Amino acid sequence: MKWVKQGRIFNPDKVLPEGISASLMPISKVIDDDKGVIRIYFSPRDLKNRSEVHFFDFDLKNYKILKLSEKDLIRHGKLGAFD
């Protein structure tokens, strides 16, 4: 498969509409190889420098987002907690 640059496929502002300073650590996982669907986990950082884990499912064949996590998968721990 030859690499084809597509540009931005997702705007993380859809997850944190109040604003973000970054969206970090994108990691992909094949959900359905036959249909060309992958899940991308990522961590948007809010304006207080706190990150949460979210995901979206992406259709590689039709180049569109199929599903966006409705809430965070991992929340912030209490102050001083590791995660």
TAVENDA-V665180 format. One record per backbone hydrogen bond with DSSP energy under -1.0 kcal/mol. NH is the residue of the N-H (numbers start at 0). CO is the residue of the C=O. Records with the same first field share a line. If there is no record, write none. Layout:
NH = CO ; CO
This chain:
13 = 10
14 = 11
15 = 11
18 = 15
20 = 44
23 = 42
26 = 40
28 = 38
30 = 36
31 = 36
35 = 31
36 = 31
37 = 57
38 = 28
39 = 55
40 = 26
41 = 53
42 = 23
44 = 21
45 = 49
48 = 45
51 = 43
52 = 73
53 = 41
55 = 39
56 = 66
57 = 37
58 = 63
59 = 35
62 = 58
63 = 58
65 = 56
66 = 56
68 = 54
72 = 52
80 = 77
